[in-house]
Amino acid sequence: MSENMIKMVVTDLDETLLRTDKSISKYTVDVINKVRQRGIKFIFATARGGSAKTLVDYELFDGYVLLNGAKAFVDNRLIYERTISADIFIPFLRELSHRNFMVAAEVEGIHYANFKVNEKWSYINNFMVTDYSDVSGSADKLYVLIDDPNQIDLITPILPKELYLNLTRDNLAMIMHKAATKFNGVLAVAEEFNIPKGEIIAFGDDINDKEMLLKFGLGVAMSNAIDEIKMIADYVCDTNDNDGVAKWLEENLLRYGGN
């Protein structure tokens, strides 16, 4: 696909649009605004839930996908939702707890965990330590802290058939509803704007970005991405700390007229 066919840009946040210190540069903000002024939609897709709002201004984007695709929004309106019912996630997390894993379920922005979440991530204060006997509702995502990737072999045999697992670069096992993927969430946003998937460009760095980079029109990996992502991408841009997303867009969309 030619760059001048792009109608939507989707970017991951952590280690992609955001710098390592979780900031977003003025230069990047300016480029996003210029892209949108061209009539190109600009959205983000992240594994984060409510914490995304503490890092970026939602008004900077035309839409966004949270929780690895469990929820997607346009104009702050929920348009797509794929969550995990309590009768599925509670027995599963209890069993993992019995096996001495640190686990959590994110339900409506609250992290229900068997450990103090803010000792792992200081910015997360909306958590409750629980044995899951007092938890109800549907979970947006589950996660398990692991020390060794081989521990995944202890989780997958008891993984409910309705769910899938992704291991992040920092050894966090994220567990989602099978239909909750970044690709599906972004596709729902694109359909709201009548944009075909072939006219979307995706930026990412980690395994949960792989489907977006493969299935949309163009896929761009960060220089700091894991090797698996760089290998499947159409392009590799500069690092997140060097404003790689914004630089690529300026050089390939804005400089030559883009849309």
C-alpha positions, 0 to 999 in steps of 0.5 A: 500500500502506498503511504498516500492511501493511509486514512488512519494511524494507530499506535501502541503507547508504552515503548512506542508513542510514549518515551521510556519515562512515559512522557509524550514530547511536544514534537510528537503532539504537534505531528499528531495534530498535523496528521489529523488536520490532513483528515487522517484519523489518529488513535491509540491501542494499549494494554492499559486500562484507566491508567492510559488517561493519566499519560495521554490527553484523550482529546488528542485522538479520534478514538482509542482501544484499551485493555488489549482490545477488551474495550474500544471508544470513539468520542469517548463512546464505548463501541466494542466490548469483550470481557471475561465473566466472573464464572470463568475468571474467578475459579481460574485465578483461585487455582493460580493463587493456590499455585502461588502465582501473583494474579489480578483481574481488572474489573471496571478500573479496579485491580482485584489482586492477591498482592499489593499492586502498587508495590509492583507499579507505584502509579496503580492505587485503585486495587483491592487485595482479595481471595476472589470470594467477594468479587463479581462482574466481568473482568476486562483483562487478567494478568499473572506475574511470572519470574521465568517464561517457562512458568507459562507451561504451568498456566496454559494447561488450565487456561479456560478455552474462552481465553488467550494468553500473551507474554509481554517483554517484561514477563507479564502474562496478560490473559484476555477474552479471545475476541479482545485483541488490539486488531479487533478493537481498532477494526471496530473503530475503523468501521465507525469511520468507514475506513478499510483495514488496508488503509490503516498504518500501525506502530508497535513494539511488543507481541500484542502489536503483532496482529495489527502490524501484520493485518493492517495496510502497513506495519511499522516497528520501533527500533526498540521493538522485540526482534519478532516484531521487527522481523514482520514489519514493513518498516522500522522507525527510530526508537520511542525515546527519539520520537520514532512514530512522529519522525516516520509520519513527518517523513512519510506522510507530511513531507510529501503531502500524504493524504 
